Protein backbone atom coordinates (compact mmCIF):
# COMPACT_ATOMS: atom_id res chain seq x y z
CA UNK A 1 0.00 0.00 0.00
CA UNK A 2 1.33 3.42 -0.83
CA UNK A 3 1.79 5.67 2.15
CA UNK A 4 1.56 2.86 4.67
CA UNK A 5 3.55 3.52 7.79
CA UNK A 6 3.62 7.26 7.36
CA UNK A 7 2.06 9.49 9.98
CA UNK A 8 -1.02 11.42 8.97
CA UNK A 9 -0.39 15.14 8.79
CA UNK A 10 -3.14 17.62 9.49
CA UNK A 11 -3.04 21.09 8.08
CA UNK A 12 -3.63 24.07 10.35
CA UNK A 13 -7.10 25.53 10.20
CA UNK A 14 -7.25 28.68 8.05
CA UNK A 15 -8.99 30.68 10.82
CA UNK A 16 -7.81 30.98 14.41
CA UNK A 17 -9.70 29.07 17.04
CA UNK A 18 -12.16 30.70 19.42
CA UNK A 19 -9.53 31.02 22.13
CA UNK A 20 -7.45 33.29 19.90
CA UNK A 21 -10.45 35.32 18.77
CA UNK A 22 -11.20 36.25 22.39
CA UNK A 23 -7.71 37.70 22.88
CA UNK A 24 -7.77 39.82 19.72
CA UNK A 25 -9.93 42.73 21.01
CA UNK A 26 -7.94 42.84 24.25
CA UNK A 27 -4.70 43.03 22.26
CA UNK A 28 -6.04 45.88 20.14
CA UNK A 29 -7.14 47.85 23.21
CA UNK A 30 -3.82 47.24 24.96
CA UNK A 31 -1.76 48.28 21.93
CA UNK A 32 -3.90 51.39 21.41
CA UNK A 33 -3.55 52.47 25.05
CA UNK A 34 0.20 51.84 24.96
CA UNK A 35 0.52 53.89 21.77
CA UNK A 36 -1.47 56.81 23.21
CA UNK A 37 0.60 56.75 26.39
CA UNK A 38 3.85 56.74 24.38
CA UNK A 39 2.59 59.68 22.29
CA UNK A 40 1.71 61.63 25.45
CA UNK A 41 5.25 61.09 26.76
CA UNK A 42 6.60 62.51 23.50
CA UNK A 43 4.37 65.57 23.93
CA UNK A 44 1.67 64.66 21.41
CA UNK A 45 -1.69 65.07 23.05
CA UNK A 46 -3.83 64.04 20.10
CA UNK A 47 -7.20 65.32 19.05
CA UNK A 48 -8.25 67.98 16.64
CA UNK A 49 -6.60 71.38 16.63
CA UNK A 50 -8.82 74.23 17.77
CA UNK A 51 -10.37 76.25 14.94
CA UNK A 52 -10.39 79.52 16.84
CA UNK A 53 -7.28 80.97 18.45
CA UNK A 54 -7.28 83.77 21.03
CA UNK A 55 -7.12 86.53 18.38
CA UNK A 56 -10.14 85.20 16.50
CA UNK A 57 -12.04 84.71 19.76
CA UNK A 58 -11.38 88.35 20.74
CA UNK A 59 -12.45 89.54 17.28
CA UNK A 60 -15.68 87.53 17.45
CA UNK A 61 -16.56 88.91 20.89
CA UNK A 62 -15.69 92.48 19.90
CA UNK A 63 -17.77 92.29 16.70
CA UNK A 64 -20.76 90.93 18.64
CA UNK A 65 -20.47 93.75 21.19
CA UNK A 66 -20.64 96.20 18.25
CA UNK A 67 -23.98 94.59 17.35
CA UNK A 68 -23.04 92.47 14.32
CA UNK A 69 -25.08 89.37 13.60
CA UNK A 70 -23.68 85.90 14.10
CA UNK A 71 -23.87 85.21 10.35
CA UNK A 72 -21.92 88.37 9.52
CA UNK A 73 -19.29 87.58 12.13
CA UNK A 74 -18.92 83.99 10.86
CA UNK A 75 -18.47 85.17 7.28
CA UNK A 76 -15.98 87.86 8.31
CA UNK A 77 -13.86 85.60 10.50
CA UNK A 78 -14.24 82.65 8.09
CA UNK A 79 -15.62 80.11 10.58
CA UNK A 80 -18.93 78.28 10.81
CA UNK A 81 -21.94 79.93 12.44
CA UNK A 82 -21.98 77.21 15.10
CA UNK A 83 -18.40 78.05 16.09
CA UNK A 84 -19.32 81.71 16.60
CA UNK A 85 -22.42 80.73 18.56
CA UNK A 86 -20.44 78.38 20.79
CA UNK A 87 -17.87 81.06 21.57
CA UNK A 88 -20.53 83.66 22.34
CA UNK A 89 -22.60 81.38 24.58
CA UNK A 90 -19.45 80.25 26.38
CA UNK A 91 -18.49 83.88 26.94
CA UNK A 92 -21.95 84.77 28.27
CA UNK A 93 -21.79 81.91 30.76
CA UNK A 94 -18.47 83.15 32.10
CA UNK A 95 -19.76 86.73 32.43
CA UNK A 96 -22.99 85.55 34.06
CA UNK A 97 -21.08 83.36 36.49
CA UNK A 98 -18.78 86.25 37.40
CA UNK A 99 -21.75 88.57 38.01
CA UNK A 100 -23.51 86.00 40.20
CA UNK A 101 -20.51 85.39 42.44
CA UNK A 102 -20.63 87.05 45.88
CA UNK A 103 -18.24 89.93 46.45
C-alpha positions as CSV (number, residue, x, y, z in Angstrom):
1,X,0.0,0.0,0.0
2,X,1.3,3.4,-0.8
3,X,1.8,5.7,2.2
4,X,1.6,2.9,4.7
5,X,3.6,3.5,7.8
6,X,3.6,7.3,7.4
7,X,2.1,9.5,10.0
8,X,-1.0,11.4,9.0
9,X,-0.4,15.1,8.8
10,X,-3.1,17.6,9.5
11,X,-3.0,21.1,8.1
12,X,-3.6,24.1,10.3
13,X,-7.1,25.5,10.2
14,X,-7.3,28.7,8.0
15,X,-9.0,30.7,10.8
16,X,-7.8,31.0,14.4
17,X,-9.7,29.1,17.0
18,X,-12.2,30.7,19.4
19,X,-9.5,31.0,22.1
20,X,-7.5,33.3,19.9
21,X,-10.4,35.3,18.8
22,X,-11.2,36.2,22.4
23,X,-7.7,37.7,22.9
24,X,-7.8,39.8,19.7
25,X,-9.9,42.7,21.0
26,X,-7.9,42.8,24.2
27,X,-4.7,43.0,22.3
28,X,-6.0,45.9,20.1
29,X,-7.1,47.9,23.2
30,X,-3.8,47.2,25.0
31,X,-1.8,48.3,21.9
32,X,-3.9,51.4,21.4
33,X,-3.6,52.5,25.0
34,X,0.2,51.8,25.0
35,X,0.5,53.9,21.8
36,X,-1.5,56.8,23.2
37,X,0.6,56.8,26.4
38,X,3.9,56.7,24.4
39,X,2.6,59.7,22.3
40,X,1.7,61.6,25.5
41,X,5.2,61.1,26.8
42,X,6.6,62.5,23.5
43,X,4.4,65.6,23.9
44,X,1.7,64.7,21.4
45,X,-1.7,65.1,23.1
46,X,-3.8,64.0,20.1
47,X,-7.2,65.3,19.0
48,X,-8.2,68.0,16.6
49,X,-6.6,71.4,16.6
50,X,-8.8,74.2,17.8
51,X,-10.4,76.2,14.9
52,X,-10.4,79.5,16.8
53,X,-7.3,81.0,18.5
54,X,-7.3,83.8,21.0
55,X,-7.1,86.5,18.4
56,X,-10.1,85.2,16.5
57,X,-12.0,84.7,19.8
58,X,-11.4,88.3,20.7
59,X,-12.5,89.5,17.3
60,X,-15.7,87.5,17.5
61,X,-16.6,88.9,20.9
62,X,-15.7,92.5,19.9
63,X,-17.8,92.3,16.7
64,X,-20.8,90.9,18.6
65,X,-20.5,93.8,21.2
66,X,-20.6,96.2,18.2
67,X,-24.0,94.6,17.3
68,X,-23.0,92.5,14.3
69,X,-25.1,89.4,13.6
70,X,-23.7,85.9,14.1
71,X,-23.9,85.2,10.3
72,X,-21.9,88.4,9.5
73,X,-19.3,87.6,12.1
74,X,-18.9,84.0,10.9
75,X,-18.5,85.2,7.3
76,X,-16.0,87.9,8.3
77,X,-13.9,85.6,10.5
78,X,-14.2,82.6,8.1
79,X,-15.6,80.1,10.6
80,X,-18.9,78.3,10.8
81,X,-21.9,79.9,12.4
82,X,-22.0,77.2,15.1
83,X,-18.4,78.0,16.1
84,X,-19.3,81.7,16.6
85,X,-22.4,80.7,18.6
86,X,-20.4,78.4,20.8
87,X,-17.9,81.1,21.6
88,X,-20.5,83.7,22.3
89,X,-22.6,81.4,24.6
90,X,-19.5,80.2,26.4
91,X,-18.5,83.9,26.9
92,X,-21.9,84.8,28.3
93,X,-21.8,81.9,30.8
94,X,-18.5,83.2,32.1
95,X,-19.8,86.7,32.4
96,X,-23.0,85.6,34.1
97,X,-21.1,83.4,36.5
98,X,-18.8,86.3,37.4
99,X,-21.8,88.6,38.0
100,X,-23.5,86.0,40.2
101,X,-20.5,85.4,42.4
102,X,-20.6,87.1,45.9
103,X,-18.2,89.9,46.5
